[in-house]
Amino acid sequence: MHFSLTLAASLALSAVQASPIVKRTGPVTTPKVNDGIILNYALTLEYLERKFYQDGLANYSQAEFVAAGFEDPFYTNLKKIYEDEKTHVSFLDTALRTANITPTVELEYTFPADDPLSFVTLSSVLEGVGVSAYLGAAASIMEKDYLTAAASILSVEARHTSYIRASLGESPFPDPFDTPLGFNQVFSLAGAIITGGNSPVTLPFMAFPRLALQCTQYYYEADRSSVTFSGAFTAAQKFSVDKNTPIYAVFFSGLDKLPVQVRITAGNKDYKIDRLPAGIAGQVYVVLSKSSTAFNDENTIAGPAILEVYPKGQAPSEPLPKCP
């Protein structure tokens, strides 16, 4: 059973127009954080996941999941994941209140899923982002007790990811390392789904411009597939980029950050690379950067986008992805 995880991520990112997350309109720097900010950052993501599973369990019955190919005890395990996310929300809210820090609240979300299969596929993408968020934040946590708690949540989120991926027929552990993401990178992804609401907390993060992948009717394979970033050159010109500016697609996979210089396609609208780098696998993130060596927020001009990448020669033969 395969449904394009890349397509699911693209659909999620297309919801960005109503997001209350602050978008980048000029130079951005890596945010300064403390433990309170990090706890509210985590709580923001846990509220999103809790609402996602709450809605999914309300919208689709056990029989509908079975009919979609997710046989028992999948539905029972899905309810357990929902309970885990509820517990994470309660734990983080309590930790913030105990520290006399105002916690954020549940916001409004748009989840691009309209049947059990697309719901489970989006679940895989969101759980993967959650793992990357906790992993990326770990180095900034100062209090040891908070670090231990974050690691404990991270390990559970990683098990969620593996279970959902296996249920979709994907490798449950495609890479020997999970992929850390920065605060602004994660908020750029979350901002595509957070479409409204008011929080008493203002977090010091900004979302980068959306990076759109041109839909393809083939699965992405490492060291083989090309990737086109739709409208990316046109958008990049807002950031003092012209046709002579070298721009790199930087792929984040596990602990690797692999740059590939892009070229401008005919029509002067899109960026494209002709071959994905070797050695990447699973849920891979890509940003556009002005630098081939310094992969920081200051050099990022768009992204992240999400691709599901297979080892060369190991992509499914069917069903092929369908473009909307």
C-alpha positions in Angstrom: 0.0 0.0 0.0 1.7 3.2 -1.1 0.4 6.8 -1.3 2.9 9.4 -2.2 4.2 10.9 1.1 5.7 13.7 -0.9 2.3 14.5 -2.3 0.8 14.5 1.2 3.5 16.9 2.3 2.8 19.1 -0.7 -0.9 19.2 0.0 -0.2 20.1 3.6 2.1 23.0 2.6 -0.5 24.3 0.2 -2.7 25.4 3.1 -0.3 28.2 4.0 -2.3 31.2 2.8 -4.3 31.7 6.0 -1.6 30.9 8.5 -1.1 33.3 11.4 2.6 32.3 11.5 4.8 35.3 10.6 6.3 34.9 7.2 9.7 36.1 6.2 9.7 39.4 4.4 13.4 40.3 4.8 16.6 39.0 6.4 16.1 36.5 9.1 18.4 35.2 11.8 18.5 32.1 14.0 16.2 32.9 16.9 17.4 33.2 20.5 15.6 30.7 22.7 15.3 29.6 26.3 13.7 26.6 27.9 10.3 28.3 28.2 10.3 29.2 24.6 11.2 25.6 23.7 8.5 24.1 25.9 5.9 26.4 24.2 7.3 25.5 20.8 6.9 21.8 21.7 3.4 22.4 23.1 2.4 24.2 19.8 3.3 21.1 17.9 1.7 18.7 20.3 -1.6 20.7 20.1 -1.5 20.3 16.4 -1.0 16.5 16.6 -3.6 16.1 19.2 -6.2 17.9 17.1 -5.2 15.9 14.0 -5.8 12.6 15.7 -9.0 13.8 17.4 -10.4 14.8 14.0 -9.3 11.6 12.3 -10.9 9.4 14.9 -14.1 11.4 14.7 -14.2 11.5 10.9 -13.4 7.9 10.1 -14.7 4.7 11.7 -12.8 1.5 12.4 -14.6 -0.2 9.5 -13.5 2.6 7.1 -9.9 2.1 8.2 -10.2 -1.6 7.6 -11.8 -1.1 4.2 -8.8 1.2 3.3 -6.4 -1.7 4.1 -5.5 -0.9 7.7 -6.6 -4.0 9.4 -7.1 -4.5 13.2 -5.5 -3.6 15.6 -4.5 -0.5 13.6 -7.6 1.5 14.8 -6.9 0.6 18.4 -3.2 1.6 18.0 -4.3 4.9 16.4 -6.4 5.6 19.5 -3.3 4.9 21.6 -1.3 7.4 19.5 -4.1 10.0 20.2 -3.9 9.3 23.9 -0.1 9.8 23.8 -0.5 13.2 22.1 -3.1 14.2 24.7 -0.7 13.2 27.5 2.1 15.2 25.8 -0.1 18.3 25.7 -1.0 17.9 29.4 2.6 17.3 30.5 4.0 20.3 28.6 1.2 22.6 29.8 1.8 21.6 33.4 5.5 22.0 33.1 5.1 25.6 31.8 2.5 26.5 34.5 4.8 25.0 37.2 7.6 27.3 36.0 5.2 30.3 36.0 5.3 30.6 32.2 2.2 31.2 30.2 1.4 28.2 28.0 0.2 28.5 24.4 -3.3 27.2 23.5 -4.8 25.1 20.8 -5.1 27.0 17.5 -7.1 26.4 14.3 -5.8 24.0 11.7 -6.5 22.8 8.2 -5.6 19.2 7.6 -5.6 18.1 3.9 -7.0 14.6 4.4 -10.3 13.5 3.0 -10.2 9.7 3.5 -8.5 7.2 5.8 -5.6 6.6 3.4 -4.7 10.3 3.0 -5.2 10.7 6.8 -2.7 8.0 7.6 -0.3 9.3 5.0 -0.4 12.8 6.4 0.1 11.2 9.9 3.4 9.8 8.7 4.5 13.2 7.5 3.5 15.0 10.7 5.0 12.4 13.0 8.3 12.6 11.0 8.3 16.4 11.4 7.7 16.0 15.1 10.7 13.8 15.5 12.8 16.3 13.6 11.5 19.1 15.8 12.4 17.5 19.1 15.8 16.3 17.8 16.7 19.8 16.4 15.6 21.5 19.7 17.6 19.2 22.0 20.9 21.0 21.8 19.3 24.3 22.9 17.6 22.9 26.1 19.5 24.0 29.2 17.7 22.3 32.1 18.6 18.6 32.3 15.1 17.5 33.5 13.5 19.2 30.5 16.1 17.5 28.2 15.2 14.1 29.6 11.5 14.7 29.2 12.0 15.9 25.6 14.1 12.8 24.9 11.3 10.7 26.4 8.7 12.3 24.2 11.0 12.1 21.1 11.4 8.3 21.5 7.7 7.8 21.6 7.1 10.0 18.5 9.8 8.0 16.7 7.9 4.8 17.5 4.7 6.4 16.2 6.5 7.3 13.0 7.9 3.8 12.5 4.5 2.2 13.1 2.6 4.5 10.7 5.3 4.1 8.0 5.2 0.3 8.3 1.4 0.4 8.1 1.7 2.3 4.8 4.2 -0.3 3.4 7.2 2.0 3.8 10.4 1.2 5.5 9.9 1.9 9.3 13.5 3.0 9.6 14.9 4.1 6.2 18.0 5.8 7.6 20.3 5.0 10.5 19.9 8.5 11.8 16.8 10.7 12.3 16.9 14.3 10.8 17.1 17.3 13.1 15.4 20.5 11.9 15.8 24.1 13.2 13.1 26.1 14.9 12.3 28.3 11.8 12.3 25.3 9.5 9.7 23.4 11.7 7.6 26.5 12.1 7.6 27.0 8.3 6.1 23.5 8.0 3.6 23.9 10.9 2.6 27.3 9.6 1.1 25.6 6.5 -1.4 23.8 8.7 -2.0 26.4 11.5 -4.7 28.6 9.8 -6.1 30.7 12.6 -6.6 31.2 16.3 -5.0 33.5 18.9 -2.3 32.5 21.4 -1.3 34.4 24.5 2.3 33.5 23.6 4.4 35.0 20.8 7.2 32.8 19.8 10.3 34.3 18.1 10.1 32.2 15.0 9.5 33.1 11.4 8.4 31.0 8.5 10.4 30.9 5.3 8.6 31.3 1.9 7.0 28.1 0.7 9.1 25.9 -1.5 6.8 24.1 -4.0 7.7 20.8 -5.7 6.5 20.2 -9.2 4.3 17.2 -9.0 5.7 14.1 -10.6 4.1 10.8 -11.5 7.2 8.9 -10.4 8.6 8.2 -7.0 11.8 10.0 -6.0 15.0 7.8 -6.0 18.4 8.8 -4.6 21.1 9.3 -7.2 18.5 9.1 -10.0 15.5 11.4 -9.9 15.3 15.1 -10.9 13.4 17.7 -8.9 11.8 20.9 -10.1 11.0 23.7 -7.7 7.9 25.4 -9.2 8.1 29.2 -9.4 11.2 29.2 -7.1 13.4 31.5 -9.3 10.6 34.0 -9.6 10.1 34.0 -5.8 13.8 34.2 -5.1 14.2 37.5 -6.9 12.5 39.1 -3.9 15.6 38.3 -2.0 18.2 40.0 -4.2 18.7 36.9 -6.3 19.2 37.1 -10.1 20.1 34.6 -12.8 23.8 34.9 -11.9 23.4 34.1 -8.2 24.4 30.6 -7.3 21.6 28.8 -5.4 21.7 25.4 -3.9 19.1 22.9 -3.0 20.3 21.5 0.4 18.9 18.1 1.3 18.6 17.2 5.0 18.6 13.4 5.5 19.7 11.9 8.8 22.7 13.9 9.9 23.7 14.8 6.3 23.2 18.1 4.7 23.9 17.7 1.0 23.9 20.7 -1.4 23.2 20.5 -5.1 23.4 23.6 -7.3 20.2 24.4 -9.1 19.7 25.7 -12.6 17.0 27.9 -14.0 14.6 26.2 -16.3 13.3 27.5 -19.6 10.9 30.3 -19.0 12.9 31.7 -16.1 10.4 30.7 -13.4 11.6 27.4 -11.9 14.7 26.0 -10.3 15.7 22.4 -11.1 18.3 19.8 -10.2 18.8 16.9 -12.5 19.7 14.2 -9.9 19.1 13.8 -6.3 22.2 13.2 -4.2 23.2 9.6 -3.3 22.7 8.3 0.2 19.5 10.0 1.2 16.4 8.0 2.2 13.0 8.2 3.8 11.4 11.6 4.8 13.9 14.1 3.4 13.8 17.9 3.7 15.1 20.4 1.2 15.6 24.1 1.4 17.0 26.6 -1.1 20.2 28.3 0.1 22.6 31.0 -1.0 25.5 29.0 0.4 26.9 25.6 -0.4 28.6 25.4 3.0 26.8 27.5 5.6 23.3 25.9 5.9 21.7 28.4 8.3 18.6 30.6 8.5 20.4 33.6 7.2 21.2 31.9 3.9 17.9 30.1 3.5 15.5 31.7 0.9 12.8 29.1 0.8 11.6 25.8 2.3 11.6 23.3 3.7 9.8 21.0 1.3 9.4 17.3 2.0 10.2 14.4 -0.2 9.9 10.7 0.3 13.0 9.2 -1.2 13.8 5.6 -2.0 17.2 4.1 -2.5 18.1 3.9 -6.2 16.3 1.0 -7.9 14.0 0.3 -4.9 11.0 2.5 -5.5 7.6 0.8 -5.7 6.6 -0.3 -9.2 2.9 0.5 -8.5 0.7 2.3 -7.8 2.5 5.3 -9.3 1.8 8.7 -7.7 -1.0 10.8 -9.2 -0.9 14.5 -9.5 -4.0 16.4 -8.4 
